Amino acid sequence: MKYIFKAKGHDNVTSKHRSTFEVTQDREMNLAGDCIVGVSSNASLKDLPPQMKDAIRDENTEIHVILETENASDEIIGYGSPSLTLDHPTDMVCRRSDYTCSRTLMIRADKAAVDLNPDLVEDLKSGKTLKVTIKI
C-alpha cells in the first residue's frame, strides 16, 4: 500500500530536531519549527485512505516514509500503534519515541529531522518541491 503527496521546502527549514520531523499544510514556518521539513502540503493525516489508516493502527506494521527532492532523498522507517487517531487536519509528525497524539503518523522512527540527508535538507532550505511517499 502506498500514498504519495507533495509539499514544499522553506527558507526557515533547519532540520535540527532530535526526536521528530514534520510535514504540514501550513504555508509559513519560523525558525522555532526545527522539526518541520515541508510546508504547503497537499495532504494531512485526515486524508490517508481508510485501509491505510487501519494498517497503521497495528503496532506490528512497519511504515516507510520516503522524502525526495530533485537532488536527494532519504527513507525513514517506523511503526504504527493502536493509539494513533490519524485525523489531524494539517500536520503529519513522525516520532522516535512512543508518544502519540492526533498529529502522529508513526512512532519508534529510526530518524528525526537532524538525521536527514544533508543534501535533502539543503534542497528544502531553498524551497524545492518535496515528494512524500508513505509505504506500508
Backbone as a printed PyTorch tensor [residue, N CA C, xyz], in Angstrom:
tensor([[[ 0.8400, -1.1610,  0.0000],
         [ 0.0000,  0.0000,  0.0000],
         [ 0.8970,  1.2400,  0.0000]],

        [[ 0.5230,  2.2250, -0.8080],
         [ 1.3640,  3.4120, -0.9680],
         [ 0.4890,  4.6560, -1.0890]],

        [[ 0.9440,  5.7610, -0.4780],
         [ 0.2530,  7.0490, -0.5740],
         [ 1.3200,  8.1050, -0.8510]],

        [[ 1.1140,  8.9040, -1.8970],
         [ 2.0990,  9.9130, -2.3120],
         [ 1.4470, 11.2890, -2.2990]],

        [[ 2.1840, 12.2720, -1.7800],
         [ 1.7070, 13.6470, -1.8190],
         [ 2.9000, 14.5850, -1.9290]],

        [[ 2.6220, 15.8660, -2.1400],
         [ 3.6730, 16.8690, -2.3220],
         [ 3.6000, 17.9350, -1.2300]],

        [[ 4.7510, 18.4890, -0.9390],
         [ 4.8820, 19.6370, -0.0420],
         [ 6.0060, 20.4930, -0.6220]],

        [[ 6.3680, 21.5420,  0.0990],
         [ 7.4620, 22.4070, -0.3550],
         [ 8.4240, 22.6490,  0.7900]],

        [[ 9.6570, 22.9060,  0.4270],
         [10.6190, 23.3450,  1.4100],
         [10.3590, 24.8010,  1.7580]],

        [[11.1780, 25.3560,  2.6380],
         [11.0040, 26.7380,  3.0940],
         [12.3580, 27.2400,  3.5730]],

        [[12.6200, 28.5360,  3.4130],
         [13.9390, 29.0520,  3.8010],
         [14.2050, 28.9820,  5.3040]],

        [[13.1870, 28.7080,  6.1310],
         [13.3890, 28.5440,  7.5670],
         [13.5860, 27.0890,  7.9970]],

        [[13.6810, 26.1520,  7.0500],
         [13.9580, 24.7610,  7.4180],
         [15.3660, 24.6930,  8.0190]],

        [[15.4600, 24.1800,  9.2390],
         [16.7710, 23.9800,  9.8790],
         [17.0630, 22.5020, 10.1030]],

        [[16.0150, 21.6850, 10.2150],
         [16.1520, 20.2370, 10.3870],
         [17.0830, 19.8770, 11.5500]],

        [[16.8680, 20.5110, 12.7000],
         [17.7220, 20.2840, 13.8680],
         [17.0610, 19.4650, 14.9690]],

        [[15.7760, 19.1590, 14.8340],
         [15.0660, 18.4590, 15.9010],
         [15.5830, 17.0240, 16.0380]],

        [[15.7820, 16.5850, 17.2580],
         [16.4050, 15.2870, 17.5120],
         [15.4200, 14.1290, 17.7010]],

        [[14.1200, 14.4330, 17.8000],
         [13.1940, 13.3290, 18.0540],
         [12.0120, 13.2350, 17.0890]],

        [[11.8160, 14.2470, 16.2340],
         [10.6950, 14.2010, 15.2910],
         [11.0700, 14.8700, 13.9650]],

        [[10.2190, 14.6490, 12.9620],
         [10.1780, 15.5200, 11.7900],
         [ 8.7250, 15.6440, 11.3770]],

        [[ 8.4100, 16.7700, 10.7430],
         [ 7.0160, 17.0900, 10.4430],
         [ 6.8650, 17.6580,  9.0450]],

        [[ 5.7180, 17.3180,  8.4270],
         [ 5.2670, 17.9410,  7.1890],
         [ 3.8970, 18.5410,  7.5110]],

        [[ 3.6690, 19.7780,  7.1010],
         [ 2.4370, 20.4800,  7.4690],
         [ 1.7840, 21.1470,  6.2630]],

        [[ 0.4960, 21.3810,  6.3860],
         [-0.2150, 22.1450,  5.3600],
         [-0.0620, 23.6450,  5.5680]],

        [[ 0.4340, 24.0410,  6.7260],
         [ 0.6870, 25.4620,  6.9540],
         [ 1.6140, 25.9850,  5.8570]],

        [[ 1.4080, 27.2170,  5.4470],
         [ 2.2200, 27.7940,  4.3620],
         [ 3.5050, 28.4370,  4.8650]],

        [[ 3.4960, 28.8340,  6.1250],
         [ 4.6660, 29.5090,  6.6930],
         [ 5.1810, 28.7650,  7.9120]],

        [[ 6.4350, 29.0240,  8.2450],
         [ 7.0450, 28.4660,  9.4470],
         [ 8.0960, 29.4500,  9.9310]],

        [[ 8.4340, 29.3500, 11.2160],
         [ 9.5130, 30.1930, 11.7300],
         [10.6770, 29.3070, 12.1580]],

        [[11.7550, 29.8990, 12.5700],
         [12.9550, 29.1370, 12.9200],
         [12.7570, 28.2350, 14.1280]],

        [[11.7550, 28.5120, 14.9550],
         [11.4800, 27.6640, 16.1190],
         [10.9530, 26.2910, 15.6890]],

        [[10.4190, 26.1860, 14.4790],
         [ 9.8820, 24.9220, 13.9740],
         [10.9820, 24.0430, 13.4090]],

        [[11.9420, 23.6780, 14.2560],
         [13.1260, 22.9580, 13.7520],
         [12.8740, 21.5010, 13.3850]],

        [[11.6310, 21.0220, 13.5640],
         [11.2950, 19.6730, 13.1190],
         [10.6130, 19.7000, 11.7470]],

        [[10.1350, 20.8630, 11.3190],
         [ 9.3720, 20.9600, 10.0670],
         [10.3100, 20.8920,  8.8690]],

        [[10.0220, 19.9380,  7.9760],
         [10.8320, 19.7930,  6.7630],
         [10.0360, 20.1100,  5.5010]],

        [[ 8.7060, 20.2360,  5.6320],
         [ 7.8870, 20.5600,  4.4780],
         [ 6.6600, 21.3500,  4.8800]],

        [[ 6.3150, 22.3560,  4.0750],
         [ 5.1380, 23.1850,  4.2860],
         [ 4.2500, 23.1070,  3.0420]],

        [[ 3.0830, 23.7180,  3.1320],
         [ 2.1490, 23.7730,  1.9940],
         [ 1.8420, 22.3860,  1.4420]],

        [[ 1.7650, 21.4100,  2.3190],
         [ 1.4700, 20.0350,  1.9120],
         [ 0.0750, 19.9480,  1.3110]],

        [[-0.0800, 19.0910,  0.3210],
         [-1.4140, 18.9090, -0.2500],
         [-2.1410, 17.7300,  0.3960]],

        [[-1.6260, 17.2470,  1.5580],
         [-2.2920, 16.1660,  2.2970],
         [-1.9340, 16.2740,  3.7760]],

        [[-2.8050, 15.7210,  4.6080],
         [-2.5280, 15.6020,  6.0350],
         [-3.0020, 14.2180,  6.4840]],

        [[-2.8910, 13.9320,  7.7530],
         [-3.2790, 12.6100,  8.2470],
         [-4.7300, 12.2820,  7.9390]],

        [[-5.6030, 13.2690,  8.0180],
         [-7.0230, 13.0050,  7.7750],
         [-7.2840, 12.5350,  6.3390]],

        [[-6.3460, 12.7870,  5.4230],
         [-6.5270, 12.4280,  4.0190],
         [-6.0930, 11.0040,  3.6800]],

        [[-5.4160, 10.3290,  4.5810],
         [-4.9600,  8.9690,  4.2900],
         [-6.1550,  8.0520,  4.0420]],

        [[-6.0270,  7.1100,  3.1100],
         [-7.1290,  6.1840,  2.8340],
         [-7.4560,  5.3320,  4.0750]],

        [[-8.7320,  5.0240,  4.2960],
         [-9.1390,  4.2400,  5.4690],
         [-8.3830,  2.9120,  5.6140]],

        [[-8.1380,  2.2320,  4.5140],
         [-7.4310,  0.9500,  4.5730],
         [-5.9930,  1.1440,  5.0850]],

        [[-5.3570,  2.2330,  4.6870],
         [-4.0080,  2.5260,  5.1610],
         [-4.0420,  2.8790,  6.6500]],

        [[-5.0260,  3.6680,  7.0580],
         [-5.1600,  4.0160,  8.4750],
         [-5.3170,  2.7600,  9.3280]],

        [[-6.1320,  1.8160,  8.8530],
         [-6.3220,  0.5610,  9.5970],
         [-4.9960, -0.1660,  9.7660]],

        [[-4.1900, -0.2100,  8.7170],
         [-2.8900, -0.8870,  8.7830],
         [-1.9440, -0.1580,  9.7390]],

        [[-1.9550,  1.1730,  9.7090],
         [-1.0630,  1.9650, 10.5610],
         [-1.4260,  1.8000, 12.0390]],

        [[-2.6720,  1.4980, 12.3240],
         [-3.1010,  1.3210, 13.7160],
         [-2.7120, -0.0480, 14.2890]],

        [[-1.9300, -0.8120, 13.5590],
         [-1.4070, -2.0960, 14.0400],
         [ 0.0420, -1.8750, 14.4720]],

        [[ 0.3550, -2.2140, 15.7080],
         [ 1.7050, -1.9560, 16.2280],
         [ 2.7880, -2.7630, 15.5180]],

        [[ 2.4130, -3.7940, 14.7780],
         [ 3.3910, -4.6040, 14.0430],
         [ 3.6390, -4.0900, 12.6300]],

        [[ 2.9060, -3.0680, 12.2120],
         [ 3.0640, -2.5200, 10.8650],
         [ 4.3150, -1.6600, 10.7800]],

        [[ 5.1800, -2.0160,  9.8310],
         [ 6.3710, -1.2070,  9.5550],
         [ 5.9840, -0.1750,  8.5010]],

        [[ 6.2720,  1.0910,  8.8080],
         [ 5.9090,  2.2000,  7.9220],
         [ 7.1850,  2.8160,  7.3610]],

        [[ 7.2240,  2.9880,  6.0540],
         [ 8.3590,  3.6250,  5.3860],
         [ 7.8930,  4.9760,  4.8570]],

        [[ 8.6190,  6.0310,  5.2080],
         [ 8.3620,  7.3600,  4.6580],
         [ 9.5750,  7.7350,  3.8280]],

        [[ 9.3510,  7.9940,  2.5430],
         [10.4300,  8.3830,  1.6370],
         [10.2430,  9.8570,  1.3020]],

        [[11.2850, 10.6380,  1.5700],
         [11.2920, 12.0660,  1.2830],
         [12.2130, 12.2850,  0.0890]],

        [[11.7160, 12.9440, -0.9640],
         [12.5080, 13.1430, -2.1830],
         [12.4000, 14.5680, -2.7030]],

        [[13.5430, 15.1110, -3.0890],
         [13.5880, 16.3640, -3.8360],
         [14.2660, 16.0380, -5.1600]],

        [[14.4770, 17.0450, -5.9920],
         [15.0840, 16.7710, -7.3030],
         [16.5230, 16.2750, -7.1890]],

        [[17.2120, 16.5780, -6.0890],
         [18.6220, 16.2100, -5.9600],
         [18.9450, 15.1690, -4.8970]],

        [[17.9830, 14.8320, -4.0370],
         [18.3130, 13.9640, -2.9100],
         [17.0700, 13.2570, -2.3790]],

        [[17.3150, 12.2400, -1.5540],
         [16.2070, 11.5250, -0.9200],
         [16.6810, 10.9250,  0.3950]],

        [[15.7170, 10.4820,  1.1820],
         [16.0080,  9.7840,  2.4300],
         [14.8040,  8.9090,  2.7440]],

        [[15.0360,  7.8570,  3.5020],
         [13.9610,  6.9600,  3.9080],
         [14.0000,  6.8040,  5.4160]],

        [[12.8290,  6.8960,  6.0200],
         [12.6840,  6.7700,  7.4580],
         [11.7410,  5.6020,  7.7110]],

        [[12.0980,  4.7570,  8.6610],
         [11.2810,  3.5860,  8.9800],
         [10.8140,  3.6920, 10.4230]],

        [[ 9.5290,  3.4700, 10.6260],
         [ 8.9560,  3.4820, 11.9670],
         [ 7.8130,  2.4870, 12.0420]],

        [[ 6.9840,  2.6160, 13.0850],
         [ 5.9300,  1.6370, 13.3360],
         [ 4.6140,  2.3030, 13.6730]],

        [[ 3.5620,  1.5580, 13.4670],
         [ 2.2290,  2.0150, 13.7970],
         [ 1.9090,  1.7600, 15.2610]],

        [[ 0.6790,  2.1090, 15.6350],
         [ 0.2080,  1.9120, 17.0050],
         [-1.3120,  1.9710, 17.0290]],

        [[-1.9390,  1.1490, 17.8680],
         [-3.3940,  1.2320, 18.0150],
         [-3.8420,  2.5690, 18.6010]],

        [[-2.9250,  3.3270, 19.2130],
         [-3.2580,  4.6220, 19.8260],
         [-3.3570,  5.7640, 18.8180]],

        [[-2.9770,  5.5370, 17.5810],
         [-2.9500,  6.6200, 16.5880],
         [-4.3600,  6.9470, 16.0890]],

        [[-4.7250,  8.2240, 16.1430],
         [-6.0420,  8.6470, 15.6440],
         [-5.9950,  8.9860, 14.1570]],

        [[-4.8460,  9.4510, 13.6760],
         [-4.6310,  9.7470, 12.2520],
         [-5.6970, 10.6840, 11.6820]],

        [[-6.0120, 11.7360, 12.4310],
         [-7.0880, 12.6160, 11.9830],
         [-6.7590, 14.1010, 12.0580]],

        [[-5.4850, 14.4370, 12.2320],
         [-5.1390, 15.8610, 12.3250],
         [-5.3740, 16.5410, 10.9760]],

        [[-5.9620, 17.7350, 10.9900],
         [-6.3160, 18.3930,  9.7290],
         [-5.1640, 19.0440,  8.9700]],

        [[-3.9890, 19.2590,  9.6140],
         [-2.9150, 19.9480,  8.8970],
         [-1.5350, 19.3070,  9.0210]],

        [[-1.2740, 18.5580, 10.0830],
         [ 0.0940, 18.1150, 10.3720],
         [ 0.2750, 16.6060, 10.3110]],

        [[ 1.5220, 16.2140, 10.0320],
         [ 1.9180, 14.8180,  9.9920],
         [ 3.3040, 14.7350, 10.6350]],

        [[ 3.3890, 14.0810, 11.8080],
         [ 4.6280, 14.0270, 12.5690],
         [ 5.0930, 12.5860, 12.7230]],

        [[ 6.3740, 12.3550, 12.4650],
         [ 6.9990, 11.0560, 12.6850],
         [ 7.9130, 11.1980, 13.9020]],

        [[ 7.8010, 10.2400, 14.8360],
         [ 8.4730, 10.3660, 16.1300],
         [ 9.3930,  9.1910, 16.4290]],

        [[10.5190,  9.4930, 17.0530],
         [11.4080,  8.4430, 17.5420],
         [10.8270,  7.7510, 18.7750]],

        [[10.0610,  8.4830, 19.5560],
         [ 9.5180,  7.9690, 20.8150],
         [ 8.2450,  7.1530, 20.5640]],

        [[ 7.6210,  6.7320, 21.6620],
         [ 6.3380,  6.0300, 21.6080],
         [ 5.1610,  6.9820, 21.7980]],

        [[ 5.4390,  8.2830, 21.9110],
         [ 4.3870,  9.2640, 22.1580],
         [ 3.4330,  9.3300, 20.9630]],

        [[ 2.1330,  9.3930, 21.2620],
         [ 1.1430,  9.5340, 20.1910],
         [ 0.1960, 10.6880, 20.5160]],

        [[-0.2610, 11.3450, 19.4640],
         [-1.3080, 12.3640, 19.5520],
         [-1.9530, 12.4230, 18.1730]],

        [[-2.8840, 13.3400, 17.9840],
         [-3.6020, 13.4010, 16.7000],
         [-2.6880, 13.7470, 15.5240]],

        [[-1.4950, 14.2760, 15.7950],
         [-0.5550, 14.6850, 14.7390],
         [ 0.4120, 13.5640, 14.3420]],

        [[ 0.4120, 12.4490, 15.0640],
         [ 1.4100, 11.3970, 14.8790],
         [ 1.0560, 10.4450, 13.7420]],

        [[ 2.0060, 10.2540, 12.8110],
         [ 1.8840,  9.2560, 11.7450],
         [ 2.5120,  7.9380, 12.1690]],

        [[ 3.7060,  8.0090, 12.7790],
         [ 4.3820,  6.7830, 13.2010],
         [ 5.2530,  7.0480, 14.4160]],

        [[ 5.5490,  5.9630, 15.1350],
         [ 6.3840,  6.0340, 16.3310],
         [ 7.6130,  5.1450, 16.1170]],

        [[ 8.5590,  5.2440, 17.0430],
         [ 9.7950,  4.4470, 17.0100],
         [10.5080,  4.5750, 15.6520]],

        [[10.4970,  5.7930, 15.0880],
         [11.1710,  6.0460, 13.8030],
         [12.6820,  5.9420, 13.9800]],

        [[13.3600,  5.5090, 12.9290],
         [14.8200,  5.3600, 13.0050],
         [15.5710,  6.6640, 12.7170]],

        [[14.8330,  7.7270, 12.3420],
         [15.4670,  9.0180, 12.0770],
         [14.5320, 10.1400, 12.5020]],

        [[15.1430, 11.2670, 12.8380],
         [14.4170, 12.5090, 13.0980],
         [14.9650, 13.5610, 12.1340]],

        [[14.5020, 14.7830, 12.2450],
         [14.9180, 15.8500, 11.3210],
         [16.4350, 15.9980, 11.2630]],

        [[17.0880, 15.9180, 12.4130],
         [18.5380, 16.1190, 12.4880],
         [19.3270, 15.0450, 11.7220]],

        [[18.7170, 13.8900, 11.4860],
         [19.3930, 12.7570, 10.8390],
         [19.2200, 12.7110,  9.3240]],

        [[18.4170, 13.5940,  8.7820],
         [18.1090, 13.5280,  7.3470],
         [19.3160, 13.8810,  6.4860]],

        [[19.3250, 13.3310,  5.2970],
         [20.3620, 13.5650,  4.3020],
         [20.6020, 15.0780,  4.1510]],

        [[21.8370, 15.5390,  4.3740],
         [22.1280, 16.9790,  4.2810],
         [21.7930, 17.5910,  2.9180]],

        [[21.9420, 16.8290,  1.8430],
         [21.5990, 17.3450,  0.5120],
         [20.0870, 17.5690,  0.3910]],

        [[19.3030, 16.6890,  0.9870],
         [17.8570, 16.8470,  1.0230],
         [17.4890, 18.1150,  1.7990]],

        [[18.1130, 18.3060,  2.9480],
         [17.8470, 19.4850,  3.7800],
         [18.2070, 20.7630,  3.0340]],

        [[19.3170, 20.7740,  2.3090],
         [19.7020, 21.9590,  1.5250],
         [18.6650, 22.2750,  0.4610]],

        [[18.1620, 21.2370, -0.2280],
         [17.1000, 21.4520, -1.2180],
         [15.8650, 22.0550, -0.5560]],

        [[15.5120, 21.5490,  0.6290],
         [14.3250, 22.0400,  1.3210],
         [14.5130, 23.4860,  1.7680]],

        [[15.7130, 23.8330,  2.2180],
         [16.0010, 25.2190,  2.6190],
         [15.8360, 26.1810,  1.4530]],

        [[16.0490, 25.6870,  0.2450],
         [15.9220, 26.5550, -0.9260],
         [14.5120, 26.5190, -1.5200]],

        [[13.5680, 25.8550, -0.8160],
         [12.1670, 25.8840, -1.2330],
         [11.7710, 24.8910, -2.2980]],

        [[12.6190, 23.9120, -2.5610],
         [12.3080, 22.9310, -3.6040],
         [11.0900, 22.0820, -3.2220]],

        [[10.4700, 21.5070, -4.2310],
         [ 9.3210, 20.6230, -4.0220],
         [ 9.7650, 19.3460, -3.3130]],

        [[ 8.9470, 18.9060, -2.3740],
         [ 9.1960, 17.6770, -1.6110],
         [ 8.1140, 16.6640, -1.9770]],

        [[ 8.5560, 15.5020, -2.4530],
         [ 7.6370, 14.3810, -2.7020],
         [ 7.7180, 13.4660, -1.4860]],

        [[ 6.5570, 13.1700, -0.8970],
         [ 6.4960, 12.2980,  0.2720],
         [ 5.7450, 11.0480, -0.1020]],

        [[ 6.3650,  9.8890,  0.1170],
         [ 5.7250,  8.6030, -0.1350],
         [ 5.6310,  7.8480,  1.1800]],

        [[ 4.4240,  7.4180,  1.5190],
         [ 4.2110,  6.5810,  2.6890],
         [ 3.9140,  5.1800,  2.1680]],

        [[ 4.7400,  4.2180,  2.5900],
         [ 4.5600,  2.8320,  2.1510],
         [ 4.3670,  1.9390,  3.3730]],

        [[ 3.3950,  1.0450,  3.2650],
         [ 3.1270,  0.0800,  4.3180],
         [ 3.5800, -1.2920,  3.8450]]])
